Amino acid sequence: MHVIDSHTGGMPTRVILSGWPDLADGPLADRAKQLGQDHLGFCRSILAAPRGQEGMVGALLVTPADESCVTGVIFFDADAVLGMCGHGTIGLAVTLAQIGQLSVGEHRIETPVGVVEITLHDAQTVTVKNIESRRVVADVALDVAGVGSVSGDVAFGGNWFYIVEPAPLPVRPDNIPALTEAAIAVRAAAIAAGLGGENGEPIDHVIFQDASDDPAVHSRNFVLCPDDTYDRSPCGTGSSARLACLAARGRLSPDTEIVQQSVIGSPYLLSYQPGQNGGVIPSITGAAHVMADSTLVFPETDPFLNGIPT
């Protein structure tokens, strides 16, 4: 399997160029569903140790159903297929540029949740114009064992988020283990309470929002991903959902740029325009760096062929 690894603000992406089982043609949403139903074990073998690393997201290149797109992509982590991935899209664009398949300028990429537009500014810097994002429910309170009472918004930015503000703990690197434990408990409580999308989609990510001491930074966040790891970047789909909430509350005007930092300090430059259906069209600018160009092998005699259980 030919893969290229990059990181976006410290969050790794593994782009799969060849060697994947055939998912045939048809709508990307159907192919993503097939990936989740039939190949999650293989997903884990690619992303979990010893071949992968904690937090890594896979980007499977597929033929787009929309011929205006340069490629289709299905994102996944070690435990789930994702609707969309912002840091992964930035990493994908930089990877395709690295191998000569993408030039500086504007392009369209098809994902299972819709077409996103990207602008490759240079070899490392990419702006992603995401799908329309929206707040679904505001100010939902939960009592969480071991955490206490929290309040947050349910929002969609390509994945489903419960966004808690203020964070129950300071968003700092030394708090990452405690933030992870708290976010796992919050997500479990949100799912138990039936929070999620209009069609019953469950919460798959939790965001804790915190203030920043730096006047040039709007806020800091901690983001829990479906595989219980934290996002080293500020999370592109989470930032999209956050923009929808800020817009719905009248706390941010269209085209106003803000800096969102992750728990480790990685920045995204964010803004939005009004969407056609009452939500927002987010713009997320970040940088990625290619780390490796390699071939993965999967010998049947390997006792950890499917990854090391956690």
C-alpha positions in Angstrom: 0.0 0.0 0.0 1.5 3.3 -1.1 0.9 6.1 1.5 2.1 9.6 2.1 2.0 11.0 5.7 1.7 14.6 6.6 0.7 16.6 9.7 -1.5 19.7 9.9 -0.7 21.6 13.1 0.6 18.4 14.6 -2.4 16.2 13.6 -1.3 13.4 11.2 -3.0 12.4 7.9 -2.2 9.3 5.9 -3.1 9.6 2.3 -3.7 6.2 0.6 -2.6 6.4 -3.0 -2.9 2.7 -4.0 -3.4 -0.8 -2.6 -6.9 -0.4 -1.1 -9.9 -2.8 -1.7 -12.1 -1.7 -4.5 -15.2 0.2 -3.3 -16.6 0.4 -6.9 -18.5 3.5 -8.1 -21.6 5.3 -7.0 -22.3 8.1 -4.5 -19.4 8.8 -2.1 -21.8 8.5 0.9 -22.6 4.9 -0.2 -18.9 4.0 -0.7 -18.1 5.5 2.8 -20.9 3.4 4.3 -19.4 0.3 2.6 -16.0 1.2 4.0 -17.4 1.4 7.5 -19.4 -1.8 7.2 -16.8 -4.0 5.4 -13.3 -2.7 6.1 -13.0 -1.1 9.6 -10.5 -3.8 10.5 -8.3 -2.9 7.6 -8.7 0.8 8.6 -7.4 0.0 12.0 -4.5 -2.0 10.6 -3.4 1.2 8.7 -3.8 3.8 11.4 -3.2 2.0 14.7 0.2 1.1 16.0 2.6 -0.4 14.9 2.0 1.0 11.4 0.1 4.1 12.4 0.1 6.4 15.3 -2.4 7.9 17.8 -4.7 10.4 16.3 -3.9 9.6 12.7 -6.6 10.0 10.1 -6.7 8.1 6.8 -7.6 9.7 3.5 -8.7 7.2 0.9 -8.5 8.6 -2.6 -11.5 7.5 -4.8 -12.9 8.5 -8.2 -15.3 11.4 -7.6 -18.9 11.1 -8.7 -18.8 14.9 -9.4 -16.6 15.3 -12.5 -15.8 18.9 -11.5 -13.7 17.6 -8.6 -10.0 16.8 -8.8 -10.6 13.8 -6.6 -12.9 12.1 -4.2 -11.8 11.3 -0.7 -13.2 9.2 2.2 -11.7 10.1 5.6 -11.6 7.6 8.5 -9.9 7.1 11.9 -9.0 3.9 13.6 -12.6 3.4 14.8 -15.0 5.2 12.4 -15.5 6.6 8.9 -15.8 10.3 9.0 -18.1 12.6 7.0 -15.4 15.2 6.5 -12.0 16.1 8.0 -10.7 19.6 7.8 -7.1 18.9 8.8 -7.1 15.9 6.6 -8.3 18.0 3.6 -5.4 20.5 4.2 -3.0 17.5 4.5 -4.4 15.9 1.3 -4.0 19.1 -0.7 -0.4 19.6 0.4 0.3 15.9 -0.4 -1.2 16.1 -3.9 0.9 19.2 -4.5 4.0 17.4 -3.3 3.6 14.7 -5.9 2.7 17.1 -8.7 -1.1 16.3 -8.9 -2.3 19.7 -7.6 -1.2 23.2 -8.6 -1.4 26.5 -6.7 -5.0 27.8 -7.1 -8.6 26.8 -6.5 -9.9 23.2 -6.7 -12.9 21.1 -5.7 -12.8 17.9 -3.7 -15.7 15.6 -3.2 -16.4 14.1 0.3 -19.2 11.9 1.5 -21.0 15.0 3.0 -20.6 17.1 -0.1 -18.1 19.0 -2.3 -15.6 21.3 -0.5 -13.5 24.0 -2.2 -9.9 24.5 -1.5 -7.3 27.1 -2.4 -3.7 26.0 -2.4 -1.7 29.2 -1.6 1.7 27.6 -1.6 3.4 24.3 -0.8 2.2 24.3 2.8 -0.8 26.7 3.1 -4.4 25.8 2.2 -7.8 27.4 2.7 -10.7 25.0 2.9 -14.2 26.3 2.1 -16.3 23.7 3.9 -19.8 22.6 3.4 -22.6 24.6 5.0 -22.4 24.2 8.7 -25.2 24.8 11.2 -26.1 25.0 14.9 -28.9 22.5 15.6 -29.6 23.1 19.3 -28.4 25.8 21.7 -27.6 25.7 25.4 -28.2 22.1 26.2 -27.3 21.3 29.8 -26.0 17.9 30.9 -25.1 16.5 34.3 -22.0 14.4 33.8 -20.6 12.0 36.4 -17.2 13.0 37.5 -17.4 16.3 35.6 -20.5 18.1 36.9 -22.9 20.3 35.0 -22.0 21.5 31.5 -23.8 23.4 28.9 -23.2 23.3 25.2 -24.5 23.6 21.6 -25.1 20.8 19.2 -23.7 21.7 15.8 -22.7 20.1 12.4 -19.6 21.0 10.5 -19.2 17.8 8.5 -19.2 15.7 11.7 -21.5 16.0 14.8 -20.3 18.1 17.7 -21.3 19.0 21.3 -19.5 22.3 22.0 -19.1 23.1 25.6 -18.3 26.7 26.6 -16.8 27.4 29.1 -14.6 24.4 29.3 -14.9 22.4 32.5 -11.1 22.5 32.8 -8.5 25.0 31.5 -7.5 24.1 28.0 -3.8 23.6 28.5 -1.3 20.9 27.4 -0.7 19.8 31.0 -4.5 19.1 31.3 -4.7 16.9 28.2 -5.3 13.6 30.1 -7.9 15.1 32.3 -9.6 16.9 29.4 -9.7 13.6 27.4 -11.3 11.7 30.3 -13.8 14.5 30.8 -14.7 14.7 27.1 -15.2 11.0 26.9 -17.7 11.2 29.8 -19.4 14.2 28.3 -19.8 12.5 24.9 -21.3 9.4 26.6 -23.8 11.6 28.5 -24.7 13.5 25.3 -25.3 10.2 23.4 -27.3 8.8 26.4 -29.4 12.0 26.3 -30.2 11.5 22.6 -28.3 14.6 21.5 -27.2 14.8 17.8 -28.5 15.5 14.4 -32.0 15.9 13.2 -32.1 12.4 11.8 -30.8 10.7 14.9 -27.0 11.1 14.1 -25.1 10.7 17.4 -22.5 13.1 18.7 -19.1 11.9 17.6 -16.9 14.8 18.7 -16.8 17.0 21.8 -15.2 20.4 21.9 -14.2 22.3 25.1 -13.9 26.1 24.3 -11.6 28.3 26.5 -10.5 31.9 26.4 -7.0 32.9 25.4 -4.6 35.2 27.2 -3.3 36.3 23.8 -5.3 39.3 22.4 -4.5 38.1 18.8 -6.1 34.7 19.5 -9.9 34.5 19.7 -10.0 31.3 21.7 -8.4 27.9 22.4 -10.1 24.5 22.1 -9.7 20.9 23.1 -11.4 18.5 20.6 -12.1 14.8 21.3 -12.3 12.6 18.2 -14.3 9.4 17.7 -11.3 7.1 18.6 -10.9 8.9 22.0 -7.8 10.7 20.9 -7.5 14.5 20.9 -7.1 16.7 17.9 -3.7 18.4 17.8 -5.0 20.9 15.3 -8.0 23.1 16.1 -10.2 20.7 14.1 -11.5 21.9 10.8 -15.0 20.5 11.0 -15.1 21.5 14.7 -14.1 25.0 13.8 -16.8 25.0 11.2 -19.4 24.0 13.7 -18.0 26.6 16.1 -18.4 29.3 13.5 -22.0 28.3 13.0 -22.6 28.8 16.7 -20.8 32.1 16.9 -22.8 33.4 13.9 -26.1 32.1 15.4 -25.4 34.0 18.7 -24.4 37.2 16.8 -20.9 37.0 18.2 -19.1 37.1 14.9 -19.9 39.0 11.7 -19.5 37.5 8.2 -15.9 37.8 6.7 -14.4 38.7 10.1 -11.2 36.7 10.5 -10.3 35.1 13.9 -7.5 32.9 15.1 -8.5 29.6 16.7 -5.8 27.7 18.6 -5.7 24.1 19.6 -4.8 22.8 23.0 -1.1 22.6 21.8 -1.2 26.0 20.3 -1.7 25.1 16.6 -3.6 27.9 14.8 -6.3 28.1 12.1 -7.5 31.3 10.6 -11.3 31.2 10.4 -14.1 33.2 8.8 -17.5 32.5 7.3 -20.1 33.7 4.9 -23.8 33.2 5.2 -25.1 29.9 3.8 -28.1 29.4 1.6 -30.0 27.3 4.2 -29.5 29.5 7.3 -26.1 28.2 8.3 -22.6 29.4 7.4 -20.0 28.6 4.8 -16.8 28.3 6.8 -13.3 29.2 5.6 -10.4 27.5 7.4 -6.8 28.3 6.6 -4.0 26.2 7.9 -0.6 24.6 7.1 0.5 21.0 6.6 3.9 19.4 6.1 4.7 16.1 4.4 6.5 13.7 6.7 6.9 10.4 4.8 6.4 8.7 1.5 6.3 4.9 2.1 4.9 1.5 1.3 3.0 -0.4 4.0 3.2 -4.2 3.9 0.8 -6.6 5.6 2.3 -10.1 6.0 -0.2 -12.7 7.2 2.3 -14.0 9.7 2.4 -10.6 11.5 0.7 -11.1 15.0 -0.3 -7.4 14.9 -1.5 -7.3 11.4 -4.8 -5.6 12.5 -3.1 -3.2 14.9 -2.3 -3.4 18.6 -5.5 -3.5 20.7 -5.9 -0.6 23.1 
